[in-house]
Amino acid sequence: MNRHLYSLLFHLGLPLVGVRLFLRSRKAPAYAQRIGERFALGLPALQPGGIWVHAVSVGESIAAAPMIRALLERHPQLPITITCMTPTGSERIHALFPAEQYAGRIQHCYLPYDLPWAAGRFLDRLKPRLAVIMETELWPNHIHQCVRRGIPVALANARLSERSARGYARFARLTRPMLAEMSWLAVQTEAEAERFRQLGAQPQRVTVTGSIKFDLHIDAELPVRAAALRQQWGAAQRPVWIAASTHAGEDEIILAAHRQLLERHPDALLILVPRHPERFAAVFELCQQRAFVTRRRSTAETVDAQAQVLLGDTMGELLFLYALADLAFVGGSLVANGGHNLLEPAALGKPVLSGPHLFNFLEIAAQLRDAGALQEVADADGLAQALQRLWEVPEAAQAMSQAGLAVLQANQGALQRLLDGLDNLLR
């Protein structure tokens, strides 16, 4: 399948796209809003001539934030337009870059669908000097329309699992020309760089820069605020653990593990944070069905001694919720989702646990595992046993904490290498 056939099929599939938006809007009404932007219609006022950064959703937006702030400092004369594909990503962008602080510097809209005319209209309106795509959100028409207009395109913090590479390889007539058009690929690891080369990226345009997620900055006030809140709860000595970024099928396992923990540690508190806001209500109902005394973070309910679960049903608080806990489990890993960012809890000095499905973070997981900073579990029994051991053998928890911090420190510098490469494209 080449790009022209891909575009034809995309047009033919537009009714299905409409149905998908409708179905999603039934759970998350924001999907029914700003639909024009998805076709480059009714775009907000956008100052042209700056840098365009695409971050598909929440995780990529958070990962891109340090890069974007550094670009603002390096190029104060250039506006930065951030696009995404999801309402939660849009909310996160607004939270990271509030209008009252970044007015005139940061612009935002949805990325139009990958149709030639929509991509062209968007670029003609924006006229960016540089396009930066976060991680592996590759859209053939957007990239081709950039190249037609002489706009350099960089893939930043790029990652490509073996599984994803096999998928792209099935459509070589579409993938190979698209990657050959990329101006620069800043890739996290050598293994991933080789996959991009094999798929068609020009070797001289592929650079291993490392993962900018290692360059995570933690506000020194965050642990202080977390300790104060635990004191307010009367929970300074309670065993507290967090299960973050969970997906459907994981919450039942996590709650089963928590039930086992309560048998040995009756005062244990679980902070349960579903990955997607549209699941907040369903997970709360699940907690109640399983007879857990559950409080919701969004209602600012007091977490008293009777509370067994705190549902983290707010946006933009994940780092703070990590800081509240003693031990951290990172979700998307007990089901075949590929995992989520393991470095955030590690940067806060938390021992990190996960399930076995970490194919989106193989290199990071391997480094943490080899250093003794990550423990993988397969089921509720394994999770409960691991948590119990870390609470009852604090020396083991401390060793994991120190190992995680050491891994972060040893791998920092990727952001600087990425920024230097982007500067070269802007000259």
N, C-alpha and C positions, 0 to 999 in steps of 0.2 A: 504494500500500500504506500503510494507516494503522497505528497502534501495535497495535491489537487483532489485525489480520491478521498483523503481524510476530510478535507473541507466540505466536499459534497455530502459525505456521510454525516458530518456534524450538522449541516443544514437540514438533512432529512430527519435527524434525530431531535430537532428543536421541540416538537410536540412532547416528546418524552422528557426533555429538560423542563418544560412547563409543568408537567405532571409531578416531576420530582420536587420542584420548588413548592408546588401546592401541598404535597404530602408533608414536606418538611415544615411548612408554615403552620400546619395543624399542631405541631409540638412546639415550634419556635416561631411565633408570629412575625418576627423581624424578617424572615425569608420572603414574606409577601410585600416587603417595602423596598424602595429604591431599585425596582426591577429595571428601570430605564438605564441605570448606570451599567448594568450587565451587558448592554448593547451599545454603550458609548452615547447614550441619549440622556439629556437632562443632567449632565455632569455638573458638579458644583464649580464655582469660579476657581480656575486653576492658573496660577502664574506660570508661564512657560519658561523653558530654558534652563531648568535645574537638573536634579538627579532624581530618577525614578527608581524606587525600591519596591520589589514585590515580595510580600511575605504571606503565604497562602492562608494561614490561620493563626491561632493563639501562640503555639509553640515557636513558630518562625518569627512572629512579631517580637516576642520576648528576646529571642536569640539575636535579632537584628538591632535591638534598641541601642546597645553600646556602640555598634558600628555607626548607626545613624547620628548619635550624639557626637561622635568623633568627627564625622563628616561635616556636621554643622560648625564645629570649631575650626576645621581646616579650610572650609569653603563658606565663610559667612555670607558671601554675596549670592549664593545659590539656594533657591528653595528646594525642599525635598518633598516629593510626592510619594506617599506610601499607599500601596494597593493591597487588597486581600480578597478572599472569596467568601468569607463566612461572617455572619453577624457577630459571633463571639470574637473573631479576629478584629472586626471593626471596633467593638467596644474596648478591646485591649489596647488598640492603637490610640484611641481617644484618651484612655486612662494614662498611658505612658507619655503622651505628648499633649497635655491639656491645652486648649485653645488660648486660654488667658496667658499662658507662658510662652507658647510657640507660635502665636499668631503671625502670619506672614512668612514663617520659616518652614512649617510643616503643613502639608496639604494631604487630604485623604479622600479616596473613593474606592468603590469596588473595581476590580479588574474586569474589563469587558470579556465576554466569552471569546474563545479563540477562533473567531471568524475573520476572514481577511479584511472585510469592510469595517467591522467593528474595531479590530486592532488598528487599522489605518486611521480611522476617524479619531480614536483615542490619542494616537501618537501625533497626528497633525494638530490636535488641540494642545497637547502637552509640550511637544518639541523638546524632549529631554536631551541633555548633552551626554548622558550616560544612563544605561539601564542595568540595574543590579537585581538579580533573581536569587532569593535565598534558598539554599539547600538543593532540592531537585524538583522544582516546579517548572517543567519544561513544556512550553507551548509553541509548536512549530510556526504558526502564523504570526504570533507576536514577535518571535525572534526574526523571522524572515522580513517582516515589515520594518523592524528596526534596521536591519542590514540594508534594505532598499533606501532608507533615509540617511544612511551613514552614521547611525547611532551605535556606538560600541556596546556590546552586551556581555556582562560578566556574571558567572555563576559563583556565588559567594558561599563559603562554608559548605561546599558541595559534598554530598554523600551519595553513595550508590551501592546498595547491598547486592550480593550475588543474585538473590531472587529477583530484584528489580532489573538488574542487568539482563537477565534471561528474558524478562518481559519486553524490554526495549529491543533486544536482538531479534525478536519475532517480527518486528516491523522495521527491518534494516533500511528499506528504501525511504522510510520517513525519518528514522532516527539519525542515520549517517549524515545526510545533508544538513540537518538541523544542528548537530553538534559541530560540524565543520564550519558553520557560520559563526559560532561563538567566538568572541574576541579573547576571552580569558576564562579559565576554569580554576578557581582557588579551591583545591580539594583537601579533604581532611586527612586522608591516609594514602600511602603509596599503593596499597591494594585497590582502593577505589579509583585512584588516578589511572591505573592500568586498565580497569574496566572501562573507563571513559575513552581511553585511547583505542581499545579494541572495538568500541562501538562507533568510532569515527571522529572523535575530537582530534584536532591537529596537535601532535605531541609537543611542539614548541609553545603551545598556548595552555598547557596543563602544568600547574604548579602545586606541589604539596605544601600547604600553609599551616596545616593543623586545624583543630576545632576551636572556634572563637568561644565556645561554651566553657572552655577552661579559663577564659579571662573574665570570669564572673566576679563582679564587685558586690560585696555584702556591706550594707550600711551598718556601721558600728552600733547604731541605736536600735537595730532590729532585735538582737538578743536581749537587750535591756528592757525593751517594751514587752517582749514575750515573757520574761521572768516576772515583770511587774503584774501582768495579767494572770499568770499562774498563781502568784501570791494572792491576788484578789479573789481568785476562785477557791483559795485554800488548798491548792493542788501542788504546792511546791515539792512535796514528797510523794505524790501519787505517781505510779508508773503510767506514763503517757506515750502512746505511739500513734503514728499517722500512716494511713494508707491513702496515697495521693494519686490523682489522675487515673482513677479506676474506670474500667469499661464494663459493659453488660457481661454477666457471667463471672465476674471477679468478686462482686460485692457479697455474694452468698458464701464464697470461700473465705473471704476476710472476716465476715461475721461469725462463721463457724470457728475460725481460729480464735477470735476474741472471746467466744463462749468458753472455749477451753482455758484461755488465760484467766478468765474470771474465777474459775474453780480454784486456781492456785493463788491468784492475786485479785481478790474481790473488789479492790479499789481501782483497778486498771481502767484507763480512759482511752478510747479509740477516737481519733479525729479522722473521719471518713470524707474524702474529697472526690466526688465523681468528676471525670474529665470534662463532660459536656453539660452545660446548664439545663438542657431540656430533660436530663435524667434526674435532676435534684428531687423533684416531687416523688418520682417512682422509688428512688433509693430511700427517701424518708419513710414511705409506706412500707418498704421491705424491712427497715429497722423496727418499725412498730409491729409488723406481722411476726417478727422473730422475738418479740417481747423484750426489746432493749429500751431502757429509759434514754430517750434521745432528745437532744437540744439542737436547735438550728442556729447557726452563726448569723444568718441574715436577720433574725429577730432580736438579736442581742440578748437572748435569754441567759440568765445566770447559770453557769455550769457549776452546780452544787455537788455535794458528796454523793447524791443519788444518781447523777448522770453517768451513763455508761458509754454513750456515743455522742460526739459532737459532729453534726453534719456540716461540712464546710461548703455551704451553698451560697458563696459570694464569689465575686470575680476580683482578680488582682491581689489576692491575699495569700497566695500559695507559699511564698517565701516566709511570710509571717507565721503561717500555720506550721510549716516545717520547724521554725524556730521554737514553737511551743512544745514540740515533742522531744522525747528522749531518743527514740528510735524511729527510722523511716522505712516504709515499704513503698516502692515506686511501681505503679500499676501499668496496665497495658502489656503485662508480661506473664501473667498467669493464663491469658488467652493469646491467641496467635496474632497480636496486634503489632508486635515489634518493640514494645517498651517506650519509655519516655525518659526525660533528662535525669540521669543519675547524679549529675554533678551538683545540682542545687542543694540537696540535703548534705552531700559531702562537703560542700563549701561552708556549710553551717556547722561542721564538726559532728554530724550525725552518722552513726553506723547505718549502712545502707543495705536493704534487702530487696530482692526482686524475684519474680518468677523466671522460668527458663527461656521465655520467648523474647530475646533481645536483639533480633536481627537488624533493627534500625540503629543500634548503638554497639555493634560488635567490638570495635576497637576500644572505645571508652570502657565498655564492660570488661574486656580482657585486661586492660591496665588496672582497673580497680580490683578485679578478682585476683590477679597475680600479686598485687600489693597487699592483699588481705583486707581490703576496704569494702568488699562486696560479698554478700552471701546469697546464693540462689536457693530457692525452695520450690517444691513442685505442687504442694497441696496445703490444705488447712492444717493437717498434723505437723508438717514440716515447718510451716510458718509459726505456729504456736510454740513449737519446741525451740526454734531459733530465737524468738523474742524472749521466751522464758530464760534461756541460757544467758542472753546478753544482759538481762536485768539482774540475774542472780550471780553473774561473774562480771562485775564492773570492769575488771582489768581487760577482759576481752573486748568489751565495748569501747574502752579507751584506746586500745590498740587499733581497732578499726577506724575510729575517728581520726587518729593521728596519721594513719596510712592514707586515708582519703585526702586529707589536707596536703600531704606530701605529693600525691599524684597531681593535684591541681597546680601546685607550685612548679613542679617539674615540666609541665606542659604549657605554661603561659607564654604569650608572645605571638599567638596566631593572629590576634586582632591587628597588631602593628604591621605584620607582614601583609595582611589583607588590605589595610588602608594604603600602604605604600604602592601596592599593585593597582588599586583603583585610581590613585593619583596619577599614575603613568597613563591610564586611559583617558584622563581628563585633560592632558596636556595638548 
